[in-house]
Amino acid sequence: MVDMNALSAANAKRWAHAKPTRKAEAGNVALRLYNARRRYRAVARETGVPWPVIAVIHERESSQDWRASLAQGDPWNRVSVHVQAGRGPFESWEDAAIDALVKCPPFLARHRDWSIAAALTALETYNGIGYAARGVPSPYLWSGTDQYRTGKYVRDGVYDPGKVDPQLGCAALIIALMELDPDISFAGAKIAKSAAGSDSAEPSLTNPSRGSIGAFVVNLVRAVFGRK
């Protein structure tokens, strides 16, 4: 049995220390997801699941293929054959997504806690808790960050410790989405400067961005008045 409280705590700790390892790739994928936010928000309104969560699931399950169901990546216009099997056919991608979140385990539409720890754990359970049972970080979350190296279920029940997941994980994508849009937020989900790729302080009047007009003025004042 997996202790879900312990898993949530572990995911919160991993989030606090996570640094992207495929930053440019994650940024490109995040932009693609962000540009489709209107469709994700439509599903969010019907389910209560935050749209960034829906977006990263869509990317993980089908590389954002609008012909594929959110539940498992099967075509939504036919009856699904993979887990979750027997769903559909549906009238649209949105209808299939709502069904996946409302009527299929782990029933994400029933979740009310969308703090970052709870959101990450909900995403992990959406994929399955086989990694948690092994005590290893799930690539479904952490691929594309320094919290993951190797190990992947190559098919149901078959774990290959040397296999590297080629897809970006949900946490890496959420980090990239939050960098893209500051309005995206989860309780307790501040991004460390190291994760955002900046080790310097935020630009200010006394510390302007390099190359900006502010930097020119500050350097001029320092030159005139001899400030170092």
Secondary structure as the mmCIF struct_conf table of DSSP 4:
data_model
#
loop_
_struct_conf.conf_type_id
_struct_conf.id
_struct_conf.beg_label_comp_id
_struct_conf.beg_label_asym_id
_struct_conf.beg_label_seq_id
_struct_conf.end_label_comp_id
_struct_conf.end_label_asym_id
_struct_conf.end_label_seq_id
HELX_RH_AL_P HELX_RH_AL_P1 MET A 4 HIS A 17
STRN STRN1 PRO A 20 PRO A 20
BEND BEND1 THR A 21 ARG A 22
HELX_RH_AL_P HELX_RH_AL_P2 LYS A 23 ASN A 35
TURN_TY1_P TURN_TY1_P1 ALA A 36 ALA A 36
HELX_RH_AL_P HELX_RH_AL_P3 ARG A 37 THR A 47
HELX_RH_AL_P HELX_RH_AL_P4 TRP A 51 SER A 62
TURN_TY1_P TURN_TY1_P2 SER A 63 GLN A 64
TURN_TY1_P TURN_TY1_P3 TRP A 66 ARG A 67
STRN STRN2 ALA A 68 ALA A 68
TURN_TY1_P TURN_TY1_P4 LEU A 70 GLN A 72
BEND BEND2 GLY A 73 ASP A 74
STRN STRN3 PRO A 75 PRO A 75
TURN_TY1_P TURN_TY1_P5 TRP A 76 ASN A 77
BEND BEND3 ARG A 78 ARG A 78
BEND BEND4 HIS A 82 GLN A 84
TURN_TY1_P TURN_TY1_P6 ALA A 85 GLY A 86
BEND BEND5 GLU A 91 SER A 92
HELX_RH_AL_P HELX_RH_AL_P5 TRP A 93 LYS A 103
BEND BEND6 CYS A 104 CYS A 104
TURN_TY1_P TURN_TY1_P7 PRO A 105 PRO A 106
HELX_RH_3T_P HELX_RH_3T_P1 LEU A 108 ARG A 110
BEND BEND7 SER A 115 SER A 115
HELX_RH_AL_P HELX_RH_AL_P6 ILE A 116 ASN A 127
BEND BEND8 ILE A 129 ILE A 129
HELX_RH_AL_P HELX_RH_AL_P7 GLY A 130 ARG A 134
TURN_TY1_P TURN_TY1_P8 GLY A 135 GLY A 135
BEND BEND9 VAL A 136 VAL A 136
HELX_RH_AL_P HELX_RH_AL_P8 PRO A 139 TRP A 142
TURN_TY1_P TURN_TY1_P9 SER A 143 GLY A 144
STRN STRN4 THR A 145 THR A 145
TURN_TY1_P TURN_TY1_P10 ASP A 146 GLN A 147
BEND BEND10 THR A 150 THR A 150
STRN STRN5 LYS A 152 ARG A 155
TURN_TY1_P TURN_TY1_P11 ASP A 156 GLY A 157
STRN STRN6 VAL A 158 ASP A 160
TURN_TY1_P TURN_TY1_P12 PRO A 161 GLY A 162
BEND BEND11 GLN A 167 GLN A 167
HELX_LH_PP_P HELX_LH_PP_P1 LEU A 168 GLY A 169
HELX_RH_AL_P HELX_RH_AL_P9 CYS A 170 LEU A 180
TURN_TY1_P TURN_TY1_P13 PRO A 182 ASP A 183
TURN_TY1_P TURN_TY1_P14 ALA A 187 GLY A 188
HELX_LH_PP_P HELX_LH_PP_P2 LYS A 190 ALA A 192
HELX_RH_AL_P HELX_RH_AL_P10 LYS A 193 ALA A 196
TURN_TY1_P TURN_TY1_P15 GLY A 197 GLY A 197
BEND BEND12 SER A 200 SER A 200
HELX_LH_PP_P HELX_LH_PP_P3 ALA A 201 PRO A 203
BEND BEND13 LEU A 205 ASN A 207
HELX_LH_PP_P HELX_LH_PP_P4 PRO A 208 SER A 209
TURN_TY1_P TURN_TY1_P16 ARG A 210 GLY A 211
BEND BEND14 SER A 212 SER A 212
HELX_RH_AL_P HELX_RH_AL_P11 ILE A 213 PHE A 225
TURN_TY1_P TURN_TY1_P17 GLY A 226 GLY A 226
#
